[in-house]
Amino acid sequence: MKLSRLLEVECSVPNPDAAVRTAATVFGSKRVESTIRAAAAHIVVGENVIAFSNGADDAKPRIESLCFATEDLGAAHEEAAAAGIEVTSSEAPARALQLNTAPVLGFDVVLVEIAPALSSGRPQDVHPGFEATERISPMFQ
């Protein structure tokens, strides 16, 4: 299947708000909101978005999923199923597929059906589901 460049990395951490504050201190990153995974706290790093979701308090932080865009979710679903990969789909807040690859890869792959602009580093251009909630540092654009 044809995929975009990486759009989002979702990390499981004990305290997502603390992770956002630390990233702002260390990198000068800014928080953004997502219509794809609204429950997680999102920041912009370069042309990518890092989502921090709430993991178990005693669990070590880890990568949960990598998100890419593809041109045809139906074809991607068929291709994954033919390869024996379990697929979970969702319609809200946006249409997406989760390829349950964590047992083999250590993380799941999430696919959304959009065609992101590949020439811009602005998060709203790279991933239309993201809008900046604060002014983003030029070093990340």
Secondary structure, 3 states (H helix, E strand, C coil): CCECCCCEEEEEECCHHHHHHHHHHHHCCCEEEECCCCCCEEEEECCEEEEEEECCCCCCCEEEEEEEEECCHHHHHHHHHHCCCCEEEECCCCCEEEECCHHHHCCEEEEECCCCCCCCCCHHHHCCCEEECCCCCHHHC
